[in-house]
Amino acid sequence: MSEITVFKARKIITMNPANAVVTHVAVKEGRVLAAGSESDMAGWGDYILDSTFEDKVLMPGMVEGHCHLMAGGIWNFTYVGYQDRIDPDGRHWPGVKTIEEVLDRLKQIDAELTPEAPLVAWGFDPIFLMDRRLDKTDLDSVSTSRPIAVIHSNFHLMTVNSHSLDLVGYDENTDVDGVAKGGNGTPNGELQEMAAMFPVMRRLGIDLRQLGRTEQGIVDFGKVCNRAGVTVAADLLNELPDEDIEDMRRITGDDSYPIRLASMMNALSQPPEETRERAITIRKKSTDKLRLGAVKIVTDGSIQGFTARVRWPGHYNGAPNGIWNIAPDQLKVLVSCLHEGGVQMHIHTNGDEAIEAALEALEGAKIQNNRPDLRHVLQHVQMADRAQLRKMKQLYVLANFFSNHIFYFGDKHAALTIGPERAQQMDPCRSARDIGVPFAIHSDAPVTPMGPLFTAWCAVNRLTESGKVLGEYERISVSDALYAITLGAAYTLQMDDEVGSIEAGKRADFAVLEEDPESVDPALLKDIEIWGTVLGGFKHPVPQ
Amino acid sequence: MTINAPLPTTVLAGFLGSGKTTLVNHLLRHSEGQRILVLVNDFGSLPIDEDLIRSEEGGTLTLANGCACCSMGGDLFEAFSAVLDYEPRPDQLLIEASGVAEPARIANFARAEPDLALNGIVTMVDAENFEVARSDERMTAILEEQITAAQLIILNKCDLVDEEKAASVQESIRRLNASALLVSAEQGQVSGDTIFATSLSKALSKTDLVKLQHSHKHEDLFERWSYEGKSGFKPAEMRELLNRAGSSVYRFKGLFEDLDKKDTYWSVHKVGPYIDIAPYRTDAVTGSRFVAIGVKGTDLEDILAPLFKVRVDA
């Protein structure tokens, strides 16, 4: 075999403005040797021409800058969501639109399970079942002999059957916040928030973190990425004990593993100095397919859960302000400590008060220590206003916007959480571009499905689930969106020198598409079929 | 006690610098034979006095007196799973919540999980810095929530402020929570019995309940009440009785036979507004027995005796 392979394609979008569109890319030792016309390749010596992609469009492998390993393992459970989805093994799961369809699916799975296995489902969205709520009686019609738990799409609620209620002793005498009761004073099967759900989860073996730790879960995560055209994915919260790092090195190191994985250590699991030392230590365990050493700091909660920290005038429906996971004063100490030690931070900030606290902390840290080598990132940063974006520009802090929210939660944000004005300015990609804040966009899978082209579609069209345009001004062009899901995201991971574009010297990581995202109707961006990917020169077709 | 008795769980809340860690160390040092498992949530630091520590393994500190201390990490699910699997089984679980945690949310785990029983929410308040911390608008709600959710409030660092300031902080606390037990402390020195109510549990397991009323072993905060009778109660009726008893009954514990089902027993525990009535599997009990404490001057007898007399007369 020649050591040079030249891939021929209908079109190759390089993301290198000096050589934007080509037809051939030569690969050697897993890296791009050259991108250009076939004649441009000739001078590099003998090569094998691979025409697999001659009818397809190549672009840089897409970079999902904020998701969770759990996006693979969650498919251990039965999907009962409203939207169609495809599982890691390619099984198509049509969306279920009524309670009856949910129950039919559960009955079908019930028939496949062994008698002692619990039946656990996920993705259930009560927003679309307005007429009445799912309750234990519905689930008892599926089975009374095995425990059933249906996890709602937000992971903050579940509905269980009577068997599950009996297992944990929830009855008419139970007086616990979150154990909802029906008209007759007995629990109706709906459990709200982790405390009320915990006894059921413990007894049914529903351990969400574990889903992202098993070999099968990590392998399935790779498959989810591959189907979405993703070659680099950032797992945004991990405890990263030594044994997990060894597993992750081994699993990702296999040639068949289709992505490079970046995993961010939880900075709130130990004191600041220990976080700093541990981040620096594990950075050295990075490989070409596993990136370690950056950390995640979670400051507030979620906007849809009313747990984000929002500034005056607060929530549109009058709900009280959200929660801090770390006090602003402690955040300052932590951020300064990590900044001084050279540790890159991904700071979860949904509400504008959390953004403000994070920027205050970063400003203080940057006054104390000049570390031009570091790019810190605000994650989600959904409610940033233009003044905050100017501050981010000034402090050189990057943004990774949660653009999928516009589709999945945009209607709710306008109607309930933050009201029409602030909702239309959410995830402000255009303002970030105006002001010059480098940005990426993300899915937070499995909170919303992974699919950078879908995320790009959200940023370009800003359509909500009900079909309304939410904030026309903040729309961006297709080319800006494609940049955000490749180089833009790579930049937030401090990996833009090796991935995110197709140019000499970079890793040969490509997404292979059936259509050209630059020429399709922007309204159809999300519907482009993905053949698979190329990682380090190896083809990874989506299994059929 | 039966083998399956749930693990008493105490949530210790309080803003940064209020003295939670000092209190934890004090309780561990004076554990009086109780095996206390402490879960720490302020970034998982385990600031336990060196001389208490016997060994450290996998983020868990083991103490010479049988107590242990481990980090909660970032995830309550994992933390509670680990606690419930912990061997040997502790006698008390003490959760040192993070400075910004809502203690009621953590306490709700203990209310929901059948293998845990909420012993109460204890909030420490720094007499010196409370008003300053509270004036930060971003912190106001959480600091107030920590106080309103508590059944026992420890006003700490009273040695560092003058009487006038202590009184004004007390008044602020009282406006937020009129019913909690409020005690003053210096350097986090509060007895394990005040926190865990161990003498109350012991009294309940003794045969001669009457003596309890005259015991002065416990520090002089409380007055006590006890009851022993042959007749049973209905669980719903018990809840109603305790609701009527109100917040001046700081803590109420007991066992009772089901009025409708002979030889079926229930345990009952009330702390503040939380009433937990759960099946009690045992064959070592007959009749019904209760103990209660309230702040001195509560006149528990006047409140409880009429309520419970209903059954005796019936």
Chai-1 contact restraints between the chains, C-beta under 6 A:
chainA,res_idxA,chainB,res_idxB,connection_type,confidence,min_distance_angstrom,max_distance_angstrom,comment,restraint_id
A,G169,B,P114,contact,1.0,0.0,6.0,A-B,restraint_1
A,N173,B,P235,contact,1.0,0.0,6.0,A-B,restraint_2
A,N173,B,I277,contact,1.0,0.0,6.0,A-B,restraint_3
A,V176,B,R111,contact,1.0,0.0,6.0,A-B,restraint_4
A,V176,B,A112,contact,1.0,0.0,6.0,A-B,restraint_5
A,D177,B,N108,contact,1.0,0.0,6.0,A-B,restraint_6
A,A195,B,N108,contact,1.0,0.0,6.0,A-B,restraint_7
A,A195,B,F109,contact,1.0,0.0,6.0,A-B,restraint_8
A,A195,B,A112,contact,1.0,0.0,6.0,A-B,restraint_9
A,A196,B,A112,contact,1.0,0.0,6.0,A-B,restraint_10
A,F198,B,F109,contact,1.0,0.0,6.0,A-B,restraint_11
A,P199,B,A112,contact,1.0,0.0,6.0,A-B,restraint_12
A,P199,B,E113,contact,1.0,0.0,6.0,A-B,restraint_13
A,N266,B,G74,contact,1.0,0.0,6.0,A-B,restraint_14
A,L268,B,F43,contact,1.0,0.0,6.0,A-B,restraint_15
A,L268,B,G74,contact,1.0,0.0,6.0,A-B,restraint_16
A,S269,B,G44,contact,1.0,0.0,6.0,A-B,restraint_17
A,S269,B,G73,contact,1.0,0.0,6.0,A-B,restraint_18
A,S269,B,G74,contact,1.0,0.0,6.0,A-B,restraint_19
A,Q270,B,F43,contact,1.0,0.0,6.0,A-B,restraint_20
A,Q270,B,G44,contact,1.0,0.0,6.0,A-B,restraint_21
A,P271,B,F43,contact,1.0,0.0,6.0,A-B,restraint_22
A,P271,B,S45,contact,1.0,0.0,6.0,A-B,restraint_23
A,W324,B,V100,contact,1.0,0.0,6.0,A-B,restraint_24
A,A327,B,G99,contact,1.0,0.0,6.0,A-B,restraint_25
A,A327,B,V100,contact,1.0,0.0,6.0,A-B,restraint_26
A,P328,B,R138,contact,1.0,0.0,6.0,A-B,restraint_27
